[in-house]
Amino acid sequence: MTEAQGFSENALRILKARYFMKNDKGEFLDKAPSDLFHRVAGSIAAAEKNPKDRAAWSKAFFEAMMAREFLPNSPTLTGAGRDMCLSACFVLPIEDSMESIFGTVKNAALVHKEGGGTGFDFSRLRPSGSFVHRTQGVASGPVSFLKVIDAATEAVKQGGTRRGANMGILRVDHPDIEKFILMKRDGKSVGNFNISVAATDAFMEALRKGTTYDVVDPYRRKVVERKEARKVFRMIVESAWAIGDPGLIFIDRVNQANPTRGLGSIDATNPCGEQPLHPYESCNLGSINAAAFFDAGRPDLFDWDRFGAVIDLAVRFLDDVIEVNKYPLPEIEAMTKGNRRIGLGLMGWADLLIRMKIKYDSNEALALADKAAAFLRTRAAAASEKLARVRGSFPNIAKSVYKGRKMRNATVFTIAPTGTIARLAGCSSSIEPVFAFEFTSHIIDAKLEDVHPLFKEWKRDHPGQTPPPYFVTAHEIAPEWHIRMQAAFQKHVDNSVSKTINLPHEASLKDVEKAYLLAYELGTKGITIYRDGCREEQVLNKTEGGIKRQPEERPDTLNSITDKIKTGFGNLYVTTTFFNQKPFEVFASIGKSGYSTMADAEAIGRLISLALRTGVDPKEVVSQIKGIGGSDPVFTEGGLVTSIPDAVAKVLERHFGNGGKNGIPDGVKHGRDMGQLRCKQCGATLPDEKCPTCPNCGWNKCS
C-alpha cells in the first residue's frame, strides 16, 4: 500500500500507526510519506500572506521534511490540516481554591484530548492538614490534588487514543515536600506524571553548607519551619535511585534566564522538562537532523551553510504554526501569541559524532556541541529578528529583555526528546547517545530486530572485527559525560534541555548525588536520572524497622499450566502462572473434600503467591513446604505425598527444581518478562529508558 520513498520499514510502520489520515471506514487517505508531508506543508504555509509565498514556502517545507532534515513535533504532523491543536507543550496554573483546582482538571482534560502534555506547579496549594475557615475542615494538600489530575488523565486516556502526560512540580520550600518526594516510591502511584522538585538557590546553598533552609506556608505566606537541606536532598536521591523520580529543576536559574520575566515568574515546565512556560503558555517544537549535514568533502566534515539555511526555514515554519494553530483554551491562545515562543532543536547528534568518528564522551564532542549550539542559537535568533522586521515583534516584547529591539519570538532554541520523529528521520534521538546498537523487540510471538543503520553498515564492511570506540552506548558512558554534554548545549539554549542521565544498574546513591550536584555546578536548568533496570526490581520502601519489599503488581495476562496430583484428600489441582520465565503465582484447589481442606489449599496458594511475587526464590519456597507431614499420606507415581503443602512442593519442584532455571514448560518459555516495559498500544518490548519510544509503532511513554 505504502510507497517507501526512502523511509525505513520501521518508519513506515510508525507513519501508518500514528500519522497517516484515515477515513470513517479506517481506510488510509495518506498512501505514502509524501502525502503526509504535502498535507502538513500546505497547512502550515497557509499562514503566509500571499499565494505566491504560500506556494513557495509550502514547497520548501515539504522538501525539508521529505529529506528528513527537519521535522516538527508529533502533534503538528498528526493535526495539520485537520483542525487540531499543533502544540506539544502546555503549562496550566493552579491556585489555592477548589474552583481553580477543578477548573485546571477540566482544562488539562481539554489539552490532553488534543494530544498535548501539561505541566503544573502545585506550590501555591496550602499544605495538608491546614485549617480551612470556610468549611471548618482541613486541607488535603498538593499531593492529593495531583492524584486527582492523574485520575482525570487516566480517564481521558481510557476514553480515547491519546495519552496525556504531565509534569508535577513542587517547590523544595513547601511544607509538604517530603510527601511529594515519596509519593511515587511504590512504583505504582501517579503513573501519568513525571515529577520534579523545584530546587531554589537558597536550598542548594544550604545543601553546600550543611545547614537548614526556610520552609514557607504559601497560604499564610510565612516561614513555618526550617528543614535540614541534606536530609531532604538525601530523600530526593533515594527516590531517584529507586524509580527515576523526582528530577530537579533549578527554578531560580530558570527565571534568571527567562527573557519574558516581566510577565511574572515561570514555575513549571512541560512533561519532559525542556520547555519552561508561563501559566497558560504553550510552545510548538521542531528538530533538525544534525547527521543530515555531515559532509565528508569538507575540512570540518559539516555543511554549515546548508545547516544555517534549514535553521532559517525551521524558524519560519514554527512561527507559522502559531498562526494556523487551533488552541484548546482562549487563555492559551492569548499567552502563546503574546510571547510566540518556539523551540527549535536537534536530533541525530550521536549519529553525527559516529560519522565524524568522534567518541560521545570526549572533549572533542563537547567542543563540537558548543560550536553547533552557538551556531543554532545565533542563526535562529537572527532569523526571528528578520521575521520581526516584516511581521512585527511578539506583543509582549516591552516586558522582555528584547525591549527596544526587533524579535519575532521570545525564545527560539529547545532540546526536546524527539523519540518518535527521530525514528521517522532514521536518526538517533535528540542529543542522546545511542541506547543500543542492536535491539530485539518481542510482540507476542513475533520478533523485531532493530539494528542501528550506521552500526549495520560498519559490520557489513568490517566482518568479525571489534567495533571502534566511537560506537559507544548510553550505559557505557559515565554519568558525568552525559551531564557535561547537556551543559554544553544548555549554555546556548534559551529554553531548556531534555536529557536523561543514564546510570548503570550498579550505581549507588552516592553516584546519583554526585550527578545532581554536578548538574547544578555546570549550569544546567534541571536534571533527570534513570538507573538501568530499576523497574525490574521490587521497589524498596524505607521503614523504621529496615527495608520492606513490595509484591510485584500482577499483569492483566499471564501464561499458566495446571497440574493434577493425588493426595490423601483427593486430587489436588495446582495452577502455576509464569512471569519472566519463573513461577509468579500458585492457585491450589481440591475437589470432593470439606470446606476446611479447600480453605487450607487456597490459603497455601495465596501465601506462596505472595512470596513468589515479592521475589522469593522458588527453591526456597519448595524447601520450606516439602515434606510437611499430614494425617493422610498417600503413595503416587511420583512417590509419597505426605500432605497438601508437600503436594504443591512436588509440583513446583517438578518444573523448577533448580531455582526456576530448568524444566520450564514449553508453553511458558516465551511469556512476558517481569519488569520489562511493554508498549501500551502494540505490546512490543521497549528499551529500558526514562521515556522509551516503541520501536514498532512509535508510542512514547512520556508524550
QUIQUINOR-V112554 format. One record per residue. N is the residue number from 1. OMEGA is omega in degrees with one decimal (999 if undefined). D_LAST is the distance of its C-alpha to the last C-alpha in Angstrom with 1 decimal. Layout:
# QUIQUINOR-V112554
n: [N/N]
omega: [OMEGA/OMEGA]
d_last: [D_LAST/D_LAST]
This chain:
# QUIQUINOR-V112554
n: [1/2/3/4/5/6/7/8/9/10/11/12/13/14/15/16/17/18/19/20/21/22/23/24/25/26/27/28/29/30/31/32/33/34/35/36/37/38/39/40/41/42/43/44/45/46/47/48/49/50/51/52/53/54/55/56/57/58/59/60/61/62/63/64/65/66/67/68/69/70/71/72/73/74/75/76/77/78/79/80/81/82/83/84/85/86/87/88/89/90/91/92/93/94/95/96/97/98/99/100/101/102/103/104/105/106/107/108/109/110/111/112/113/114/115/116/117/118/119/120/121/122/123/124/125/126/127/128/129/130/131/132/133/134/135/136/137/138/139/140/141/142/143/144/145/146/147/148/149/150/151/152/153/154/155/156/157/158/159/160/161/162/163/164/165/166/167/168/169/170/171/172/173/174/175/176/177/178/179/180/181/182/183/184/185/186/187/188/189/190/191/192/193/194/195/196/197/198/199/200/201/202/203/204/205/206/207/208/209/210/211/212/213/214/215/216/217/218/219/220/221/222/223/224/225/226/227/228/229/230/231/232/233/234/235/236/237/238/239/240/241/242/243/244/245/246/247/248/249/250/251/252/253/254/255/256/257/258/259/260/261/262/263/264/265/266/267/268/269/270/271/272/273/274/275/276/277/278/279/280/281/282/283/284/285/286/287/288/289/290/291/292/293/294/295/296/297/298/299/300/301/302/303/304/305/306/307/308/309/310/311/312/313/314/315/316/317/318/319/320/321/322/323/324/325/326/327/328/329/330/331/332/333/334/335/336/337/338/339/340/341/342/343/344/345/346/347/348/349/350/351/352/353/354/355/356/357/358/359/360/361/362/363/364/365/366/367/368/369/370/371/372/373/374/375/376/377/378/379/380/381/382/383/384/385/386/387/388/389/390/391/392/393/394/395/396/397/398/399/400/401/402/403/404/405/406/407/408/409/410/411/412/413/414/415/416/417/418/419/420/421/422/423/424/425/426/427/428/429/430/431/432/433/434/435/436/437/438/439/440/441/442/443/444/445/446/447/448/449/450/451/452/453/454/455/456/457/458/459/460/461/462/463/464/465/466/467/468/469/470/471/472/473/474/475/476/477/478/479/480/481/482/483/484/485/486/487/488/489/490/491/492/493/494/495/496/497/498/499/500/501/502/503/504/505/506/507/508/509/510/511/512/513/514/515/516/517/518/519/520/521/522/523/524/525/526/527/528/529/530/531/532/533/534/535/536/537/538/539/540/541/542/543/544/545/546/547/548/549/550/551/552/553/554/555/556/557/558/559/560/561/562/563/564/565/566/567/568/569/570/571/572/573/574/575/576/577/578/579/580/581/582/583/584/585/586/587/588/589/590/591/592/593/594/595/596/597/598/599/600/601/602/603/604/605/606/607/608/609/610/611/612/613/614/615/616/617/618/619/620/621/622/623/624/625/626/627/628/629/630/631/632/633/634/635/636/637/638/639/640/641/642/643/644/645/646/647/648/649/650/651/652/653/654/655/656/657/658/659/660/661/662/663/664/665/666/667/668/669/670/671/672/673/674/675/676/677/678/679/680/681/682/683/684/685/686/687/688/689/690/691/692/693/694/695/696/697/698/699/700/701/702/703]
omega: [-170.6/171.7/-175.2/179.0/177.0/179.1/-179.0/177.1/178.6/179.7/179.2/178.3/179.2/178.8/179.9/-177.3/-169.1/-166.7/-177.3/177.8/176.5/173.9/-176.9/-179.8/-178.7/-180.0/-177.3/171.1/172.0/-177.5/-175.3/177.5/-178.9/177.5/178.5/-173.5/171.6/179.3/-178.3/-177.5/-179.7/-179.6/-178.1/-179.7/176.7/177.2/179.6/-167.6/-177.8/-174.8/-178.9/177.7/179.3/-179.5/-177.0/-178.4/174.6/178.7/-178.8/177.4/-179.2/-176.5/179.1/178.9/179.4/177.7/-178.3/173.5/178.7/173.3/174.4/179.1/-173.7/179.4/178.3/177.9/-178.3/-166.4/-176.8/-179.3/-177.0/177.8/-178.7/176.2/-174.9/-177.0/-179.6/-166.6/-179.9/168.6/179.9/-178.3/173.4/176.2/-173.0/174.0/178.3/-179.6/-179.9/-176.8/-175.9/167.9/177.5/176.2/178.5/-177.9/177.8/178.2/178.9/177.8/-179.8/177.5/179.5/177.1/-179.1/173.9/-173.2/174.2/-177.4/168.7/-177.5/-170.6/-179.9/-178.9/-179.9/-176.5/178.2/-179.7/178.9/179.8/177.9/-172.0/-173.4/-177.4/-176.0/177.9/179.1/179.7/-179.9/171.6/-175.4/-175.6/-178.6/-178.9/171.3/178.9/175.3/179.0/176.4/179.1/177.9/176.7/179.6/-179.9/178.1/-179.0/-179.1/-179.2/-178.4/-176.7/-176.7/-179.2/177.5/176.4/-175.0/167.4/175.0/-176.9/172.8/178.6/-178.6/179.5/173.9/-178.0/-177.7/-172.8/179.7/178.2/179.7/-178.5/-173.0/-167.3/178.5/-172.7/-179.9/178.6/-176.2/-171.8/175.2/-177.6/179.4/-178.8/153.0/178.6/177.5/173.8/174.9/-176.9/-179.8/174.9/178.9/177.7/-177.9/177.2/176.7/177.4/-179.7/-177.1/-176.9/-177.4/178.9/178.2/-177.1/172.1/-170.1/172.2/-175.1/-179.6/179.8/178.2/179.5/176.6/-177.0/177.4/172.5/-179.5/175.3/-176.4/-176.7/178.4/178.3/179.4/178.7/178.6/177.0/-178.4/-179.1/-180.0/178.5/177.7/-174.5/-170.4/-179.3/177.1/2.7/165.9/175.7/169.6/-179.6/-163.5/177.8/178.1/177.1/-176.7/175.8/-178.0/-176.9/-178.0/-179.0/-176.5/174.0/177.6/-176.2/-174.6/167.5/-175.5/-174.6/179.0/172.7/-172.4/-179.6/170.3/-174.8/-173.6/171.8/-175.2/170.5/174.5/-179.6/-179.9/174.7/178.1/174.6/-171.5/173.0/-175.7/177.5/179.5/-176.1/-177.8/-178.5/-176.7/171.1/-179.0/-176.7/-177.7/-179.0/-176.7/179.6/171.4/-176.8/-179.3/-176.7/-179.5/-179.8/175.6/179.0/179.8/178.7/174.4/178.9/-179.6/-176.5/177.3/178.7/178.4/-176.1/175.2/176.5/179.2/-179.9/-177.9/-174.3/-175.3/171.6/-172.0/-177.8/-179.3/178.1/178.4/179.0/178.1/-178.0/-178.0/-179.8/179.0/176.7/-178.2/178.5/176.3/167.8/-179.1/176.3/-177.9/-176.3/164.5/-179.8/-177.3/179.6/178.4/177.8/179.0/178.9/178.9/178.8/-179.1/177.8/178.6/-177.3/-177.6/-179.7/177.5/177.5/178.2/178.9/179.1/178.1/177.8/178.9/-179.1/-178.1/-179.4/178.2/179.3/-178.2/-178.6/-177.8/-177.6/180.0/177.7/178.0/178.3/178.3/178.2/178.1/176.8/-178.3/-179.5/179.2/-172.2/-176.5/179.3/177.0/-170.9/-177.3/-173.5/-179.7/178.5/-176.1/177.9/-179.8/179.8/-178.9/179.2/173.7/175.2/-177.4/-173.3/-178.0/175.3/-177.3/-164.9/177.2/171.5/-178.1/-176.5/177.4/-176.6/-174.2/-177.0/175.0/176.7/175.5/-178.6/-179.8/-177.7/177.7/-173.6/170.2/175.6/-179.0/168.4/178.0/-179.0/178.0/-179.4/174.4/-175.1/178.7/179.6/179.6/173.1/-175.3/-178.9/-179.6/179.6/179.8/176.8/180.0/-178.4/-179.8/-173.4/179.4/177.2/178.2/179.1/180.0/179.7/178.4/-177.2/-177.7/-176.0/175.9/-178.2/176.2/-179.2/177.8/-173.0/179.8/169.1/-175.9/-177.6/-174.7/-175.0/174.9/-178.5/179.6/-177.8/-177.1/179.1/171.5/-176.6/179.4/177.2/176.7/-178.0/179.2/177.1/-175.4/-179.8/-175.8/-176.1/-179.9/168.5/176.7/-173.5/171.6/178.7/175.5/177.0/-176.7/176.1/176.9/-179.2/-175.5/-177.1/-178.6/174.0/178.8/178.6/177.9/-180.0/-180.0/179.8/-179.9/-178.4/178.4/178.8/177.9/-178.5/-175.7/171.5/176.4/178.3/179.3/-179.2/172.0/176.2/172.5/179.6/-176.1/173.4/-177.1/177.6/-176.7/-176.8/167.7/-178.6/-177.9/176.2/176.0/174.4/-179.4/-178.7/-179.9/-175.6/178.3/178.7/-179.9/178.0/177.2/179.0/-177.1/173.1/-179.8/-175.2/176.1/171.6/-178.8/169.9/177.9/177.8/173.0/178.9/-177.2/174.4/178.4/-179.4/-177.0/-178.9/177.0/177.7/-176.7/177.2/-180.0/174.5/-173.1/177.5/-178.5/179.4/175.7/177.3/-175.0/178.9/174.3/174.6/-178.4/177.4/-177.4/-177.6/176.2/179.3/-178.2/-178.6/-178.8/178.7/177.3/179.0/178.3/179.9/179.2/-179.2/178.6/179.3/-178.9/-178.6/177.0/178.7/179.5/179.6/-177.9/-178.7/179.5/173.1/177.5/-179.6/-179.9/-177.9/175.3/176.0/-179.7/-176.6/-178.3/-173.7/179.7/175.0/176.4/-175.8/178.2/-175.2/-175.1/176.4/-178.5/176.4/176.2/178.2/-179.9/179.8/-176.8/173.0/-170.9/-175.8/175.8/176.4/179.2/178.9/178.0/178.9/-179.6/177.0/-179.9/-178.8/179.7/-177.7/-170.3/-177.1/-178.7/176.5/176.2/-177.2/-179.4/174.0/-179.6/-178.9/-177.6/-175.0/-177.2/-176.2/-177.1/177.4/-179.4/-176.8/177.2/177.3/-179.4/-177.7/178.0/175.4/-178.1/-177.6/-174.7/176.8/-178.9/174.6/178.4/173.5/-176.1/-179.5/178.4/-179.8/-173.6/175.7/-178.4/179.2/-176.0/-174.3/176.5/177.6/-178.9/-175.6/-170.7/-178.3/999]
d_last: [28.6/26.4/28.0/26.5/27.4/26.7/23.2/22.9/23.0/19.5/18.2/20.2/18.8/15.2/16.6/18.3/15.6/13.0/14.8/18.5/20.0/22.1/25.0/25.8/27.3/24.2/25.9/24.2/25.2/23.6/25.7/24.7/22.3/24.9/24.5/20.8/21.5/24.7/22.9/20.3/23.0/25.4/23.2/22.2/25.8/27.1/26.7/29.6/32.9/35.3/35.3/36.3/33.4/31.0/32.3/32.4/28.9/27.5/29.3/28.1/24.4/24.8/26.6/24.2/21.3/23.6/24.8/21.2/22.2/19.5/16.3/14.3/10.5/9.2/10.0/13.4/14.1/13.4/15.1/17.9/21.2/19.9/20.3/16.6/14.5/13.5/11.7/8.2/9.4/11.8/14.2/16.4/19.8/21.4/25.2/27.6/28.5/27.7/27.5/24.8/22.8/22.8/22.5/19.2/18.1/19.1/17.4/14.0/14.5/15.4/12.3/10.0/12.6/11.9/8.2/7.6/6.3/9.6/11.8/15.3/18.5/20.6/23.6/25.7/26.1/29.4/29.5/30.1/33.8/34.6/37.3/36.4/39.6/39.0/38.3/40.3/37.4/35.0/31.4/28.7/26.7/23.2/21.9/23.1/21.4/18.0/18.5/19.4/16.1/14.4/16.8/16.2/12.5/13.7/16.3/14.1/11.9/15.3/16.8/14.7/12.5/9.2/7.1/6.9/5.4/8.5/10.7/14.3/17.1/20.8/23.6/25.7/28.8/27.7/30.1/27.4/25.7/26.8/25.5/22.0/22.2/23.3/21.2/18.8/21.7/22.4/19.2/18.6/18.1/15.1/12.6/9.9/10.6/10.7/14.2/16.4/20.0/21.3/24.2/27.1/29.7/32.3/30.5/30.2/33.9/34.9/33.1/35.0/38.3/37.7/38.4/37.0/35.0/35.0/33.0/32.8/32.7/30.7/32.7/36.1/35.1/37.2/37.1/37.4/37.5/36.9/34.7/35.2/32.6/32.9/32.6/29.3/28.0/29.1/27.2/23.9/24.8/25.7/22.4/20.3/22.7/22.3/18.6/16.8/16.5/17.5/16.9/19.3/19.1/22.5/22.6/26.1/25.3/22.3/24.7/27.5/25.6/24.2/26.1/26.1/27.3/30.0/27.6/27.2/25.0/21.3/20.2/16.4/13.3/9.7/7.4/8.2/11.6/12.5/13.2/15.9/16.8/19.7/19.6/18.5/17.4/14.6/14.1/13.4/12.8/14.5/15.8/19.2/20.1/22.6/24.2/25.3/27.8/29.6/33.2/35.8/38.6/37.9/39.3/36.0/34.1/31.7/32.1/31.5/33.0/30.6/27.6/28.9/29.3/25.7/24.6/26.9/25.5/21.8/22.8/24.6/21.8/19.2/22.1/22.8/19.3/20.1/23.2/22.1/18.9/18.9/18.0/17.2/19.8/22.9/22.4/19.1/21.0/23.9/22.2/20.0/23.2/25.2/23.4/21.9/19.4/17.9/16.0/17.5/16.8/17.7/16.7/19.4/21.0/22.0/23.4/25.5/26.9/27.8/29.5/31.4/32.3/31.0/29.8/26.4/28.0/30.9/32.3/32.5/28.8/28.4/31.0/29.2/25.9/27.9/29.6/26.6/24.7/27.8/28.5/25.1/25.3/28.9/28.6/25.5/27.4/30.5/28.7/27.4/31.0/32.5/30.4/31.5/35.1/34.6/32.1/32.6/30.7/27.9/29.6/29.0/30.4/33.5/31.4/29.8/31.2/31.8/34.5/37.4/35.5/33.7/29.9/27.6/24.3/24.0/21.7/21.0/19.4/16.0/14.8/11.1/9.6/10.0/9.3/9.8/12.1/14.1/14.9/16.0/18.1/19.4/19.0/17.7/14.3/14.6/17.6/17.1/20.0/20.0/18.8/21.5/23.9/24.5/22.1/23.1/20.7/22.3/21.6/24.4/27.5/26.0/25.3/23.2/24.4/22.0/24.3/23.4/25.5/27.3/28.2/29.4/31.5/33.0/33.9/35.6/37.7/38.4/39.1/39.7/39.1/37.0/34.0/34.5/32.8/30.3/28.4/26.8/23.7/21.2/23.2/26.5/25.8/27.0/24.5/26.6/26.0/22.2/22.8/25.5/23.3/20.7/23.7/25.2/22.4/21.9/25.6/24.9/21.4/21.9/18.3/16.9/15.7/12.6/14.5/14.9/18.5/19.4/22.4/24.7/25.2/28.6/27.3/29.2/28.4/30.4/28.1/25.1/27.4/28.6/25.1/24.2/27.6/27.5/24.2/26.0/29.2/27.7/26.2/22.4/20.5/18.6/18.0/15.9/17.8/17.3/20.5/20.8/21.3/21.0/19.2/22.3/24.7/25.9/24.5/27.4/28.4/31.2/34.1/37.5/39.0/36.7/33.7/32.6/30.7/28.3/28.5/25.6/23.7/25.0/22.7/23.4/25.4/27.9/30.8/34.2/37.9/40.9/44.2/47.5/50.0/53.4/54.2/57.2/55.6/54.6/51.8/48.5/45.3/42.6/39.0/36.8/33.0/31.2/28.1/27.8/31.2/32.7/34.1/31.6/33.7/37.3/38.8/42.6/44.8/48.5/50.6/54.1/54.1/54.3/51.5/51.8/51.3/48.3/46.8/47.6/45.8/42.7/42.8/43.2/40.1/38.0/39.1/38.6/35.1/34.2/35.7/33.9/30.4/31.1/31.8/35.6/37.1/38.5/41.9/42.2/41.8/44.4/46.8/46.6/47.5/49.6/53.3/53.1/56.4/57.0/60.0/59.7/59.1/59.3/59.7/57.3/56.9/54.6/57.1/57.7/55.0/56.0/53.4/50.2/48.2/50.2/49.3/45.5/46.0/47.8/45.0/42.4/44.8/45.5/41.9/40.9/44.1/42.6/39.7/37.6/37.8/40.5/41.5/38.0/38.7/37.7/35.7/33.2/32.9/29.6/27.9/24.4/24.3/23.9/21.0/19.6/15.9/15.5/13.0/12.6/13.5/16.2/17.3/17.3/17.7/14.9/15.9/16.4/13.9/11.9/8.4/10.0/9.5/11.9/15.0/16.2/13.8/10.7/8.3/5.7/6.0/3.8/0.0]
